[in-house]
């Protein structure tokens, strides 16, 4: 297998190093670009609460908090 070297900024760089750098940049960049931001994460996890009054909003909020606590306390079911 012949080794091919390129001169970049006065240094000899092997072709397989350039290939690994290119692939790492490509996959690393796509991973970082596809991650949701903090605002998107919060929007995905919490549905909007549409209530006609503040009492209804409080009731829905308490119900959702109790349901979340119940999910955390309950052991995971095995299928």
Phi, psi and omega in degrees: 000122182276137179267127178254130179240144176241146177265115180234120183053038176081008180241149177275124181237128181289149183295326180290332175291320176296321179295316179295321178295318179296313180294319178298318178294318181297307183288322178295318178295319179291326177295313181294325181287334184268352178288139176286148178282177181299320180292324179290323178297315181295322181291327181286322186278336183240116178285153179289142178258116178251110182234148181281335181218169180290329177296317179295320178299315179298318180297314181296318180298315179296319180297316180294320178296318178295321179294322178294319178295321178295323178292324181288326183280328184287136178289152181290136179281143178257131180253000000 
